[in-house]
Amino acid sequence: MHHGEKVAAVIVARMGSSRLKDKMILPFGETDIIRSVFDRIRKCALVDQFVFATTTNPLDDILAEIAAEEGLSVVRGSENDVVSRMADAINALPERPDVIVRVCSDNPLLMPPVIDDAVRELCDNDADIVTPFEFGTYPFGYGAVVMTMRTMDRITTEATEKTHREHVENFCFDNTGSFRIRYQLAPEPLCLSELFLTLDYDLDYRRLCLAQKGIAAKPVAIQHQALADWVRACRIALDIRETDVREAMTEVLKRMGFTVLDDTLDADLLISDQEPVRTPDTPRGALYPDPDVAGRLLYTHRDLDEPYACFQYDGPNAPFGPFLLEAALVRMAVRAAAGFPPSVGQRVRFLPAAEKVSSTSRPGFKTNNAALFPPVLTVPETLPAPCRERLDRELSLDVARECKVTRFPNTLTPEEAVFTILELAENGDIKTPASDKVLGNITSRTIQEAWQSPAMQRLRGAILNGDLI
């Protein structure tokens, strides 16, 4: 409860996953996936009531049994109409709540402090819904969508399209003019949206198990920070032949919080532009270009065709240690390194999946490439020679192919500008017209890195929240 508002968590799960069989009952630490979700959501200080909503499919009998054993009320309903299933579950609660937390059981490392913060943000700002996922800044899987009961009632009665009945809160995101939406922003030390902690594939399961092991000894109240610290504790060695590229990558990785080593023997991760020789001294993981991707550098494990690949070597010398690095973290550094071609490019999705969207007015990036590089760049007529050299070099990259360079001042609204445009000042400072914030100088930071930086990620959410207008 917060300020007298009663809060209920509706935990949604089913067994029918085509990508990872029986994922809800896979072992996870000392328990299993679904019990981890139950245990962690119950540690939320502000949630008063809990109910488990699964389907009438016989495959889900085992989930209903586990939930009952764990002392949860169980309501079973439609497999595809998640809205009606949630509504039935809410109606079964002893008291009608004022606030609903929609708990996705694909997130077995959900963080109670993050969810409690979302409840506070909803109530303290008179919002209709708070989401950590749209324009997310937290690691994906830390939080949960929180909405008012009024909002849930509106979705139940007004949402008619199949995508809205299955993906509950998307009705609000496709009708932004009708709902007061707030985008939950992580504090900058926790801005790790590249870290994927939701369970979809076997690779995700391996990553989640190692993450759980890395923070198991920490109190739940600090695990959200402990996990970010654990990831950033990865020691990285670079085996890059081009000096300027190696130096640029070192700068970026250090700004991301990683330790960059000269000696590979003490490294957890090796980033190389040539396939490493596997020896007992090889780091626990290694990333290297995929030779089958002509003209691009694809940093992933050669045996895994998975855009968010994490990996470790197999064989007599494996595992080298309990760490699987989320490759997207390193890809962000690679994309931002001066003079480097964009990695993965079209394989990485920054936009919501098409099946979850039914509105063209939804705020955000208009194309996938726009999430990597600003569609518009305002450049002054004169720039110092070092700034001009760095700019020309970056604009020659494939990732900048859609960028329009102009000298005309910005005329977009802050809500549009923050997804569209950056400005270069005459001294090379990189700025956004949506605020007075300086994101760096082009002599030491690329346009790509500035555009994708935690500061810019947080600014987008803040602008949409109306906090900086």
N, C-alpha and C positions, 0 to 999 in steps of 0.2 A: 504494500500500500504506500502511496505517496501523496501527501497533502489531502488525505481522505479519499483518494481515488483507489478503488479496489482493482487489483491487477491479476489476470489469469493467463497462464501459459497453456496454449494448445499445441501439443507435441504431435507432429504429423510424420507418419512413416508407413512404408509398405515394403513387401519382400520382392515385388515384381520388377527387379532391375535386369535389363538385358545386357548391360555392360559389365557388371560385376555380380556374379551369382551369390545369393544369400549374404549380401554385404552387411545387413543389419545385425547379423549374429556372428560376424567374424571376430576372432579374439582381438582384444585391444587392451594392452596393459594387463592388469589383474582381472579384467572383466571382459565385456564385449562391446561392440559399437553402440547398440541401443541402450544398454545399461549405463554406459558412459554419458550418453545424452541425458538420461533420467537423472543421474547423480549430479551432473553439473548444473542443470537448470534449477534443481532444487536448492542449490547454493546461492541463488539470486536473493538478495536481501529484500527486494521490493515486490516479489511475486507471492501472492497469497494462495492461489488455487492452481491446480494442475489437472489436466485431463489428456488422455491419449486418444488420438483419432486415427484409426486405421480403416482398412476396407473390409468388405464382406467376402472378398476372395479367400477361399480356403487356405491359400498359401500364407495368409496373414494370421492364421490361427495361432501360430507359435509366438508372434509378436503380442497378440492379445493376452496370451497366457503369461508371458514374461512381465508385461505391464501390470497385470493383476497381482502377480507374485510380488511385485515391487510396491504394491499398495496404491496404484493409480486407478482412477475411474477409466473405463474403456468404452468408447463409442465407435461403432463400425458403420461405414456408409459407402458412398459411391467411390469407385476407383479413380475415375477421371474428373468428376465434379468435386474438386477439393473444397470449393466454397461451401457447398451444401454439407459436406462432411464436417467442416469446421463449425458451421452454424449449429448442426445437430449436437456437436460436442459441447459447445458453449451453453446450449439450452439444457444440457444435462447437469450443469454445475449447480451446486446448492444455492449459490448467490449469483445474481447477474452482475458481471464485472463492468467496470468503467473503461478498462484498458485491456487490450489483447496483445499477447506476445505470440507470434507465429514461429514456433520452433521447428526448424528443418532438421531431421535426424541424420542428414548427410554430413552434419557438422559436429563430430564427436569431441572436438576441442573448443566448443563454444565457451566464451569467457564471461562468467557471471558479472564481473564489474562493468564490462562493456554493455551488457544488456541492461543492467541497472541504470547506467548513464543514459541509455536510450529512453527508458521510462521517464527519467527526470526531464530529459529534453522535451519529450512530448507534452508532459503536464505543465512544465514551467513556461513553455512558449505557446500554449493554446494551439498546438498543431493537431492535424488530423492523422498524420502518419509520419513515422521516422524510419529511415532505411539506412543501413550501413553498406548496402550493395550498389545502388546507383551512384556512379562517380565515387566508388569506394576508396577509402584511404587506409582503412584497417586491412590486415591480412584477411583474405576471403575465407570466411568460416568462423571468425571471431564473434560475430554479432547475430542479431535476429531483427526482423521487422516488427515494429511496435505500432499499434494503431488504436484509436478510440473505438469504443463499442458502436458509437454512431457511424463511424466509417465502415465497420464490418457490416452493420445493418444495411448501409447504402450499397455496398458491394453485393450483398446477398440478393437485394431486390432489383438493382439496376443493371448489374453485369449480365449480359446475355451471350456474348461471344464465347466460343469454346476456349480460346486462349486465356480469357479472363476468368473463366470458371476453374481452369486448371492452375494458372499462375496468379494467385489471388490478388496481390498488391499491384499487379501490372495494370489493373483497371484504373487505379489512381494515377500511375505514371503516364498513362495514355490520355488522361483527362486532368492535366495539371491545373487548368483554370478553375476546376471545381473542388479542389482539395488543397489544404494548407500542408504542403510537404516539406519536411526538413531532412536534410542529408547529413547523417552523422559523420563527424569529422574526427579522425584520430589526431591526438597530439603528435607533433612532428617526429619525436623519437619512435613512435609506433606506426609511422607511415610506411607500410610495407605491403602495398596492394598487390605487388607481384608475387607474394607468397600465397600459394593456393592450398587451403586447408579444408577442402570439402571432398567428400568421398564419391567418386564417379568411376574411376578405373583402378586396376590393380596398382598402377604407379602411385596413385593418390593414397592408396592403403599403405604402401611401403613408406611413403613420406610421412603420413600421419603417425604411424607406429614409431618411427624414429623421433618425431617431434614430441610425442607423448613421453617417450623414454627420456628425452633430454630435459623435460621439465617436471617429471613425476615427483621428484623430491621437494619441489617448491610448493609453498602454500597456494591454493587456488587464487587467493586474492591478489597475488603478484605474478601469476603465470603469464598474463598477457604481455607484461614487460619482459619477463624472463625468457620467453620464447623468442622475442625479437632480439634480445641480447645474445641468445644461443646461436641464432642464425648468423648474426653479424660477427660472432667469434670465429667464423670460418677463416682460416689462414690460406691465402691464395698466392700461388706462384705463377708468374707470367713467362712463357717461353715464346716470345714474339720477336721475329727477326727485325722488323722495321722499328728503328729507334723512336721515331716520333709517335708512332701508334702505341708502342709499349709505354712510353711516358704519359701519353694522354689517357690510356686505360688505367694506369696506376693512379693518376689524379682522380679519376672518376670513382674508382673502387674505394679509394680512401675517403672520398666525400660521402660515399654510401655507408661508411663505418667498418669496412673490411680491413684486415691486416694484409698487406702485400709484402711478400718475401722475395728475396733474391735466390734463396736456396730451395730447391724443390723437396729436399729430404724432410723438412719440417712442415711442409704444406699439407693442408687438407684437400686442396683443390688445385689442379693445374689447368690453366688456360693456354692453349698452344695453337700455333698456326701450322703445326705438323703433328702427325699421329704419334703419341708418346710410345716409347718402348716400355712394355710391361715388365717390371721387375719387382722384387719384394720391397724395394724402396720407393716405388711409384706412389704418388699421393693417392688418397682414398678414392678420389674421383678425378676425371680429366675431361675437359671439353676441348673439342677441336673441330675444324671446319669439315663439313660433309662434302666430299669431292663430287658427289652426284648432283649437287645443287649448283648448276653452272652460273658463274658470275655473282654468286652470293656467298655469304658465310653463314652457315647454319650451325649454331652451337647447341649440340645435343649429343646424346650417345648414339653411336652408329647403328646399334641394334634396336633402337626404339623410335618408331615413327609416331611421336606424341609431342605436340607443341609445348606442353608444360612438362617436359621430361625431367625426371630425376633418376639417378642411376647409381650403381656401384659395380665394380668389376666382379665377374664370376671367375671361378677357377680356384686353384689350390691356395693362392695367396689372399683370397677374399673371404670376408670383408676386411677392408683396411681400417675400419672404425665405424662407429655408430652415427654416421652423418650422410644424409642424402641432401644435396643442395638443390633447391628449387631453381631450375635453370633460367627461369624468367628473370630472376634477380640479376644474373650475370648478363643476360641478353640486354637488359636495360643499360648496363654499363657499356656493353659492346656497341649498342646503337648510338650511344652518346659520345664514344671515343672519336676524337678528331680524325677525319680522313678515312674512317672505317665505313664500308658499305653497311646498309641496314641488315640486321639479322632477322631471320624468319619471315619478316614482312607480312605477306598475305596469309601465312599460316596462323598468325596470332590474331585473335578476335578481341577488339576493344569495344565493339558495339553489342547491345543485347542480341541474343539469338532471335532470328527472324520470327520464329514461332511464338515468341513472347511479346511481340510488338504488333499493334494494329493501328497506330496513329503516326502520321508524318509530322505532327507538331511537337513530338516529344523532344525536350531539350537535350543538348549534348552534341557530340561530334557527328558530322553528317556523313563522313566516310571513315573507313578504317585507317587510311593513311593520315587523316587529319589528327588522329590521336598520337601519331609519331612525330609530325612536323607541322608547324602552323600553316594553314592554307594561305594566309596573307602575312607579309613581312614588310613593315614600313622602314625604309632605309633613307638616311639623309643624303644630300647630294655629295657631300664631302665626308670622308672618313680617314683617319690616320692609316698609313700604309699597312701596318701589321693587322689592323682590324679588317681592312679591305681584303687582304690576303686570306685571312681565316674565313671570312664570309664567302668569298668566291669558291674556296675549296669545299665548303659545306654545301653550297648551292649546286655544286656539280654532282652531288650524290643522287642516287636514284630516289632516295626517300624524299628529296626536295622537289621532285618532278611536278607536283601539283601546286607548289607554292607560287603565289603571285607577289612579285616584288614591286612596291609602289612608293612614291614620295608623298602621296596625298594623306592627310590626317585621317584618323579613324572617325567614322560616323556611326558605328554600330552601338547598340545598347550594351551595358556591361554584361548582361546575360548572354548576348551573342558574341561579344568581343573575347570573352574568356575562353571560348572554344574555337576561336577563329584567327586571332591576330596577335603578333608580338611587334614591338618597336625597337629599333636600334637608335640610341642617342649618338650625337656627334663624337662623344668620347668612347664609343663602343659598348656602353652599358646596355644590357638587355632588359627591357621593361615591358610591362603589360598595360595597355590603356585602360584596363578595367580597375586599376588601382595605381597608387604611387610607388608600388614595390619594385625595387631593382633586383633582378634575378641573377645577376652576375655580369661579367664583362666578357665580350667575345674573345679577348686575348687569352682567357683562361677557362672559359666555359662555352660549350657549343650551344647552338640554337636548340638542337634536339634535347640536350640534357636540361636546359632551362624550361622547355615546353613540357617535359615529363617529370619535372622535379616535384618533390613533396610540397614545396611552397605553392606551386601552381595547382597541384591537385587539391590542396586545401582551399585555395582561393576560389576555385570553381564551385565547390560546395557552399562556401560562405556567400558568394554572390547570389546563388540560387536561393539560399536561405534568407536573403534580404539583409544580411548582417553588415554588408559593406557598401550599400547603395545610399 
